[in-house]
């Protein structure tokens, strides 16, 4: 694919959907809706397995009934048949074709895809799109935890799970700097909310595109990208920018959860300069924290090896 490709990644609830809508509002950039193709198909090589088992019929049955893929405004059936007839690597070639056709339909020149969890698959992206640009959105992990505890899709999961996921994904993000160099762009959610025009101008400069004020008027872009069933937890992408979304953890997270984030998601405070509040804990709570540290470290290392 000759066109420039941009990927938005980050820990869930860090502002990736907001950035998705903003960049898509640029007159030169076309982001596809969030279909999670990289982790569902490229990373798993699912289509190759289906081809071996059921051929083209099986591929069509799988993809044409996929709710996320059906959101794409493309003739998916014809695209599958065309790519399949070439007899190459179906997983990769279909993804490239989707981006190219969607880009053409939108009449733009730069492709984009967004999935927060693609931060776990940066090596997959680098292999297929070695010249891609990565936009990594970073947010205070205490606000991330608070948001996940309130979001419909994540509120039933344990805070321990959310904290561990945050640590793992931030650690895996460091790999992106080595893989993509200057094309790996980090932007803080807090800075985007505080001074959106300044943050977007800097981002556009790093991306090698001209800033456009349309990026600040992203409501229509958001309506196009966000499905009805996602609007429950992505409604804030309709705007306006909620500058009050910064620092909510101070009044809404208990001391244990704050301490757990500050002690276990250490990369956020060591590498991204968030400031610890150091809440007072009991002796027993301190013991638990010290037991969790090596456990989280081992799980993080194992996860990075697997990915």
C-alpha positions as CSV (number, residue, x, y, z in Angstrom):
1,X,0.0,0.0,0.0
2,X,1.6,3.2,-1.2
3,X,-0.5,5.7,0.8
4,X,0.5,6.8,4.3
5,X,-1.2,4.7,7.0
6,X,-1.8,5.9,10.6
7,X,-2.7,3.7,13.5
8,X,-4.2,4.9,16.8
9,X,-3.4,2.8,19.9
10,X,-3.4,3.1,23.6
11,X,-4.8,1.8,26.9
12,X,-8.6,1.5,26.7
13,X,-10.4,4.6,28.0
14,X,-7.4,6.8,27.2
15,X,-9.0,9.0,24.6
16,X,-8.4,6.9,21.5
17,X,-12.0,7.3,20.2
18,X,-11.7,11.1,20.6
19,X,-8.5,11.1,18.5
20,X,-10.1,8.7,16.0
21,X,-12.9,11.3,15.4
22,X,-10.5,14.2,15.3
23,X,-8.1,12.7,12.8
24,X,-10.9,11.4,10.6
25,X,-12.3,14.9,10.4
26,X,-9.2,16.0,8.6
27,X,-9.9,16.5,4.9
28,X,-7.0,14.3,3.9
29,X,-7.4,11.4,6.4
30,X,-9.9,8.6,6.2
31,X,-10.1,6.3,9.2
32,X,-12.2,3.1,8.9
33,X,-14.7,2.4,11.8
34,X,-13.2,0.3,14.6
35,X,-13.3,-3.3,13.2
36,X,-10.4,-4.7,15.3
37,X,-9.1,-6.5,12.2
38,X,-5.5,-6.6,13.3
39,X,-6.1,-8.6,16.6
40,X,-9.0,-10.6,15.3
41,X,-7.6,-11.7,11.9
42,X,-4.0,-10.6,11.3
43,X,-2.6,-11.7,14.6
44,X,-4.5,-15.0,14.7
45,X,-4.3,-15.8,11.0
46,X,-7.9,-16.9,11.2
47,X,-8.7,-16.5,7.5
48,X,-5.8,-18.8,6.6
49,X,-7.3,-21.5,8.8
50,X,-10.8,-21.0,7.4
51,X,-9.4,-21.2,3.8
52,X,-7.8,-24.6,4.6
53,X,-10.9,-25.9,6.2
54,X,-13.7,-24.5,4.1
55,X,-12.3,-22.5,1.2
56,X,-13.9,-19.3,-0.2
57,X,-17.3,-20.4,1.0
58,X,-16.1,-20.5,4.6
59,X,-14.4,-17.2,4.3
60,X,-17.5,-15.5,3.0
61,X,-19.7,-17.1,5.6
62,X,-17.4,-15.8,8.4
63,X,-16.8,-12.3,7.1
64,X,-20.1,-11.4,5.6
65,X,-21.8,-12.2,8.9
66,X,-19.3,-10.2,10.9
67,X,-21.1,-7.3,12.6
68,X,-18.0,-5.1,12.7
69,X,-17.0,-5.7,9.1
70,X,-20.5,-5.0,7.9
71,X,-20.2,-1.4,9.2
72,X,-17.7,-0.7,6.4
73,X,-19.2,1.1,3.5
74,X,-17.6,-1.2,0.9
75,X,-18.7,-4.1,-1.3
76,X,-17.1,-6.7,1.0
77,X,-18.4,-9.7,-1.0
78,X,-16.7,-8.5,-4.2
79,X,-13.6,-7.6,-2.3
80,X,-13.3,-11.0,-0.7
81,X,-13.7,-12.7,-4.1
82,X,-11.2,-10.5,-5.8
83,X,-8.5,-10.9,-3.1
84,X,-9.1,-14.6,-2.9
85,X,-8.7,-15.1,-6.6
86,X,-5.2,-13.7,-6.4
87,X,-4.2,-16.7,-4.2
88,X,-1.8,-14.8,-2.0
89,X,-1.9,-14.1,1.8
90,X,-5.6,-13.6,2.3
91,X,-5.4,-12.1,5.9
92,X,-3.0,-9.3,4.8
93,X,-4.2,-8.7,1.3
94,X,-7.9,-8.3,2.4
95,X,-6.9,-5.8,5.1
96,X,-4.9,-3.8,2.6
97,X,-7.8,-3.9,0.1
98,X,-10.3,-2.7,2.7
99,X,-8.1,0.3,3.6
100,X,-7.5,1.1,-0.1
101,X,-11.2,0.9,-1.2
102,X,-12.4,2.8,1.9
103,X,-9.8,5.5,1.2
104,X,-10.9,5.8,-2.4
105,X,-14.6,5.9,-1.5
106,X,-13.9,8.8,1.0
107,X,-11.9,10.7,-1.6
108,X,-8.9,11.2,0.7
109,X,-5.2,10.4,0.6
110,X,-4.2,9.0,4.0
111,X,-5.6,5.8,5.6
112,X,-6.1,5.2,9.2
113,X,-7.2,2.4,11.6
114,X,-7.9,2.6,15.3
115,X,-8.0,-0.1,18.0
116,X,-6.6,0.6,21.5
117,X,-5.4,-3.0,21.8
118,X,-3.3,-2.8,18.7
119,X,-0.6,-1.5,21.1
120,X,-0.2,-5.2,21.8
121,X,0.4,-6.0,18.1
122,X,2.9,-3.3,17.1
123,X,5.2,-6.0,15.7
124,X,2.4,-7.2,13.4
125,X,1.8,-3.7,12.2
126,X,5.5,-3.1,11.6
127,X,5.8,-6.3,9.5
128,X,3.0,-5.4,7.2
129,X,3.3,-1.6,7.2
130,X,6.9,-0.8,8.1
131,X,6.5,2.9,7.2
132,X,3.3,3.3,9.3
133,X,2.7,6.1,11.7
134,X,1.6,5.2,15.2
135,X,-0.3,7.6,17.4
136,X,-0.2,6.5,21.0
137,X,-2.7,8.2,23.4
138,X,-1.6,8.3,27.0
139,X,-3.8,9.1,30.0
140,X,-3.3,9.2,33.8
141,X,-3.8,5.5,34.7
142,X,-5.8,6.5,37.8
143,X,-8.4,8.2,35.6
144,X,-8.2,5.2,33.2
145,X,-9.1,2.9,36.1
146,X,-11.9,5.1,37.2
147,X,-13.3,5.3,33.7
148,X,-13.1,1.5,33.2
149,X,-14.9,0.9,36.5
150,X,-17.7,3.0,35.2
151,X,-17.8,2.0,31.5
152,X,-20.6,-0.5,30.5
153,X,-18.2,-2.9,28.8
154,X,-15.6,-3.1,31.6
155,X,-17.3,-2.2,34.9
156,X,-17.7,-5.9,35.9
157,X,-14.0,-6.7,35.7
158,X,-11.7,-6.6,38.7
159,X,-9.7,-3.4,39.3
160,X,-6.6,-5.8,39.5
161,X,-7.3,-6.8,35.9
162,X,-7.6,-3.2,34.7
163,X,-4.4,-2.2,36.5
164,X,-2.5,-5.2,35.1
165,X,-3.7,-4.5,31.5
166,X,-2.7,-0.8,31.9
167,X,0.8,-1.9,33.0
168,X,1.2,-4.5,30.2
169,X,0.0,-2.2,27.4
170,X,2.2,0.8,28.5
171,X,5.2,-1.5,28.6
172,X,4.4,-2.9,25.2
173,X,4.1,0.6,23.9
174,X,7.8,1.1,24.6
175,X,8.4,-1.5,21.9
176,X,6.8,0.9,19.4
177,X,9.6,3.4,19.8
178,X,12.1,0.9,18.7
179,X,10.0,-0.4,15.8
180,X,8.8,2.9,14.4
181,X,11.3,5.5,15.6
182,X,10.2,9.1,14.9
183,X,6.9,7.7,13.4
184,X,5.9,6.6,16.8
185,X,4.1,9.6,18.2
186,X,2.9,9.9,21.8
187,X,0.3,12.5,22.9
188,X,-1.1,12.9,26.4
189,X,-4.9,13.0,26.7
190,X,-4.6,15.8,29.3
191,X,-2.7,18.0,26.9
192,X,-5.2,17.3,24.1
193,X,-8.1,18.5,26.4
194,X,-6.3,21.5,27.8
195,X,-5.0,22.9,24.5
196,X,-6.6,20.9,21.6
197,X,-5.5,23.2,18.8
198,X,-1.9,23.3,20.0
199,X,-1.8,19.5,20.5
200,X,-3.3,18.7,17.1
201,X,-1.0,21.2,15.3
202,X,2.0,19.4,16.9
203,X,0.6,16.0,16.0
204,X,0.0,17.1,12.4
205,X,3.5,18.3,12.1
206,X,4.8,14.9,13.3
207,X,2.5,13.2,10.9
208,X,3.7,15.3,8.0
209,X,0.3,16.7,7.2
210,X,-1.1,20.3,7.3
211,X,-3.2,21.1,10.3
212,X,-6.9,21.9,9.5
213,X,-9.4,23.5,11.8
214,X,-12.0,20.8,10.8
215,X,-10.3,18.5,13.3
216,X,-11.8,20.6,16.1
217,X,-15.3,20.1,14.6
218,X,-15.4,16.4,14.8
219,X,-19.1,15.6,15.8
220,X,-20.1,14.4,12.3
221,X,-16.9,12.4,12.0
222,X,-17.7,10.7,15.4
223,X,-21.3,9.9,14.3
224,X,-19.9,8.2,11.2
225,X,-17.3,6.1,13.1
226,X,-19.1,5.2,16.3
227,X,-21.8,2.5,16.1
228,X,-25.1,2.9,18.0
229,X,-24.2,0.1,20.4
230,X,-20.9,1.8,21.2
231,X,-22.4,5.2,21.9
232,X,-23.2,4.2,25.5
233,X,-19.5,4.5,26.4
234,X,-18.3,6.7,23.5
235,X,-20.9,9.4,23.7
236,X,-18.3,11.9,24.8
237,X,-16.8,11.8,21.3
238,X,-19.7,13.8,20.1
239,X,-18.2,16.8,21.9
240,X,-17.7,19.3,23.3
241,X,-14.4,18.6,24.9
242,X,-14.8,17.8,28.6
243,X,-11.8,19.4,30.2
244,X,-13.2,18.3,33.6
245,X,-12.3,14.7,32.6
246,X,-8.8,15.3,34.1
247,X,-8.1,14.3,37.7
248,X,-11.5,12.8,38.5
249,X,-9.7,10.0,40.3
250,X,-8.9,12.4,43.2
251,X,-12.6,12.4,44.4
252,X,-13.8,9.1,43.0
253,X,-11.2,6.4,43.6
254,X,-10.6,5.0,47.0
255,X,-7.1,5.0,48.6
256,X,-6.4,1.4,47.8
257,X,-7.1,1.7,44.1
258,X,-5.0,4.9,43.9
259,X,-2.1,3.2,45.7
260,X,-2.4,0.1,43.6
261,X,-2.2,2.1,40.4
262,X,0.7,4.3,41.6
263,X,2.8,1.3,42.8
264,X,2.0,-1.2,40.0
265,X,1.7,1.0,36.9
266,X,5.1,2.5,37.7
267,X,5.9,3.2,34.0
268,X,3.3,5.9,33.9
269,X,5.0,7.8,36.8
270,X,8.6,7.1,35.8
271,X,8.4,7.5,32.0
272,X,5.3,9.8,31.5
273,X,5.8,12.1,34.5
274,X,2.5,11.6,36.2
275,X,2.8,12.6,39.9
276,X,2.1,10.1,42.7
277,X,-0.2,11.2,45.5
278,X,1.1,8.5,47.9
279,X,-2.0,7.7,49.9
280,X,-1.6,6.3,53.4
281,X,-2.1,2.6,53.6
282,X,-2.2,0.1,56.5
283,X,0.7,-2.2,57.1
284,X,-1.4,-5.1,55.7
285,X,-2.1,-3.2,52.5
286,X,1.5,-2.4,52.1
287,X,2.3,-6.1,52.4
288,X,-0.2,-6.9,49.7
289,X,1.2,-4.3,47.4
290,X,4.7,-5.7,47.8
291,X,3.4,-9.2,47.0
292,X,1.7,-7.9,43.9
293,X,4.7,-6.2,42.4
294,X,6.7,-9.3,41.5
295,X,3.6,-11.1,40.3
296,X,2.6,-8.3,38.0
297,X,6.2,-8.1,36.7
298,X,6.3,-11.8,35.8
299,X,2.9,-11.6,34.1
300,X,4.0,-8.5,32.1
301,X,7.2,-10.2,30.9
302,X,5.3,-13.4,29.9
303,X,2.7,-11.4,28.0
304,X,5.3,-9.5,26.1
305,X,7.1,-12.7,25.2
306,X,3.8,-14.2,24.0
307,X,2.9,-11.2,21.9
